[in-house]
């Protein structure tokens, strides 16, 4: 086995490439988490977005329109969840799973009835999100391999991470959002409309989730498959836990999964059975999640014992 | 009793609403909903084979819905039943193929025990992570489902492969007897029914059941009266896992006779649906499982005789669950009544 071939420069971009859809999903989950809502429906929102993006891009020939419609589709799914959870007091896990199953079913149904395909939809008519080539990097050896030919949404995710971080920690809105999540009663006393804040958080989460799906189907790949998210939404939720809903830490967590994924893909060339390669990101996700939660608990215990001594 | 009547009422209303939304979808693609639903019922009940098929798909749902409900009683949201079904199935297949030195009846029992043990141990992982480290069991169990699927898929296409084109294991040497041939309904149906009745008894009439329900409704109170919430949480998750493993064992020994790759797809999530719709009520869950089984097995007939794709059935069940989880949806009448009373 040639380790040099596995850990080459191109691994950096490969890691980032497979992490990007998960980063979007994790940001989708992080926003609602700040308002103390566990967004289990991330997976479903993302899947709907993925389908809408491909369908619209195929039918209209415009990737931008596809992305916009995907975000609206994500918004609709998120609002079903929001109304169910906030207005009708549905348990968030239950309705989140409901949204996931609904997304799985409705995309399959529309794939069969509207597009007349089953399983996979991959036509040349699908217009993918364009990639950006950077000609001025053409002569720089390492940077060219890392930064050239990124998809627009791959650049955008970096903007989005910083934007979400800025909104959370540097704006009044973000402060209010976190207040709603940490102590709703206090927030209400301070004159914040808790429910409206929660609605807004879920709505924005839906938009980002839809974008996550659009990136998955039009940027990361150029097709739609039944259940193509393949638990990426849940990996996003796991990464969100890992980063404590902090956008930058969360994104860092996603890179770990991306790295596993792309190392696995390279190992496959050396005769490692494909199923074992495919299950690696899941195992790594569970392990990282467990370790991060355990260490978080240990930290909290330490804090408490310090308090007791004082 | 009034409470029970009300919840049945709510379930029926929800069911109607879900079917109505499903009808809208069918109209949307230009088909006749009544015709489609008629074809669905014919597909589920018309003839011995079809009734048998419905009962055969009812069997695992009975167990998986019960498995989900048992975990839910202790406050766990166990999405991992599907993975447990897979691992129970592969264990049953392994024992059923290789341990032929045992006499058949013993081998059968060992298959069940093995499947249930492995599945329970699988459920132990998320249970411990949740109880001791507060790791979201929803997240972990979902991811573990994929892991279980890939492990079994690896085993049947590699070490345990039968060497045929499909990824499947060799046939097992013991089988649960099938009645109502040519459908695949088998003695597992009765095992499942007895198990569900037994679980209802355990949860409602034993100390363990009381402990589980106390932990599920109020862990602090449980701790206060001397019940360890962590221990009970883990035990009920393992019990849930064992039920899932049993479902896998029945599928392998009764329906297929070998381990077929990806055979349990949807068994766990449909069981979860059935249980969630009836708010994890163990007595209603079997009826809901039956309703879902009818939808599932009728769907094929509907697709063949009308132009409606069978994925509409999944859509209807998903709408069903979304509507059913909304606690306050059909309470507008109550509010009116209360207002009138207070006047």
Interface residues (C-beta under 8 A of the other chain):
Chain A: X38 X40 X80 X84 X87 X88 X89 X90 X91 X93 X94 X95 X97 X98 X99 X101 X102 X104 X105 X106 X108 X109 X112 X113 X114 X118 X230 X231 X234 X235 X237 X238 X241 X273 X275 X276 X278 X279 X282 X283 X285 X286 X289 X290 X293 X294 X297
Chain B: X25 X29 X77 X79 X129 X133 X134 X135 X136 X138 X139 X140 X142 X143 X144 X145 X146 X147 X150 X151 X153 X154 X157 X158 X269 X272 X273 X276 X309 X311 X312 X314 X315 X317 X318 X319 X321 X322 X325 X326 X327 X328 X329
